[in-house]
């Protein structure tokens, strides 16, 4: 029940309704139907939906070393364009376990050009 | 790692050119009881294989130590993600783990290399004899052959069990259910059928597949050993999803088995597949469905439990000559509770299959083995595949036995019986004895024909009931030794001509003269 209310709230805001107005409208409906006690649960469900959406929209570029960032950003330019992501929304992080290369996770897509992945594949091929 | 592997890796590293790979991904939001909820994977399709990425954040050395890749199978497509089942160790999946879409539908390897091997539900060898080198991948879920691609069942599949080959004949491409309580000899019937295929000429011998679902490992090990000892393992493949395997693998095992069989059927070969048993598969599927939060129906089974079995058994077929003429004969097994065949799963499978062999606990306990209840056992298409010789000797057998069972019940209340009834009961008793058979001892069809011809000709009338089984065994040995040519002619022609009948009558007379002690006045 609370997920349905939270989803409705999310849709109203996503469709352009003022967030404050949308929340007040929801509170009014809940009071009218005698369901005000659901409010905290709806809030938690809304938080889950928002977090999920943020995760979905997040674009993260992982590199092995700080100095690889410039080269990696240039390499992912085409992919970002294709996915409709502007470069200012791209977060960069360092993970030295990648050894080299880069790894991009954005909008449910993973592009892996890390040395670690290729070395693992090479090992699996050689030992099979 | 040995030196040559290291050298190979060094050479490859020198030639390494960085390349990127693109995947649709999601992340694990919840995991438990072998089922995982995943956010994302918007492009996933049903029955797609997904790969859990265990190497993220791990150092290369640790990543290389990870035991094989961990896969999952998409079973539910939902608004914001998917639900999948883990095809391996659940403990390896963590919340937040990245999951990659592979774009591949679950497939298993199949080919000649699998003969004599034991594989799991994913087609991976589990018998310690090493990996497969040259196999063809077959999709686990495939549309069953259509009407145009099929032809009627016309070639018999000999089980080597007198009662079945005579009264409930099975044809190649048929689906014959073996049903009964636990411990009534269901697996024995199926295994004897597999063993009996060694009597078929190599070119016509069906490839046998035994799918063990939710069975004890010790039982499967015993079956493998029995097949090895009987030289039946060389044409048999065992698909093992033991009781200790996750429910997902128990649900998948029959589909993997039939996918392996389809490779042989597509190449024009005959296949015999045993599903032991589908009740346990239904229970595994119920478990999965409840964990996937699908709405429960009757006995908490999901609504598509009928479709689960019908789509599996519809894949058994007898293909037309244009399609290569191969076939898959299925012997599904169902376990009943207290002999109740009107349960949900038994009635479903009875309605799907082309007949059933019902094994009765009461008969089994009386010592009638195989404990087949002739009254409710039936083969709907097999009679058209029965050889002429068998048809000629088994014609009235089923009716005679059914009448005997009725009279036997009536006899308990009646003190005096007229001569006709008493004779019929005596004859029925002997026929029951003739149809008894030890487990693991299937009989070639020509010998069955000879024995049933003898029984039909009142050969055993003068043999005391208690001695019938022994005399029958003696007669079989005698025919094997002294009249092998006659038996070979029955096998070759598939018919019982007047000349062959004369030869058999002569042989019976000689046997009677040689063993007068066995034919002492019986009552």
Interface residues (C-beta under 8 A of the other chain):
Chain A: X52 X55 X56 X75 X79 X95 X97 X99 X100 X101 X105 X108 X109 X110 X111 X112 X113 X115 X116 X117 X118 X119 X120 X122 X123 X125 X126 X127 X128
Chain B: X1 X5 X8 X9 X12 X13 X16 X18 X19 X20 X21 X22 X23 X24 X25 X26 X27 X39 X40 X41 X42 X43 X55 X57 X58 X59 X60 X63 X64 X80 X98 X100 X131
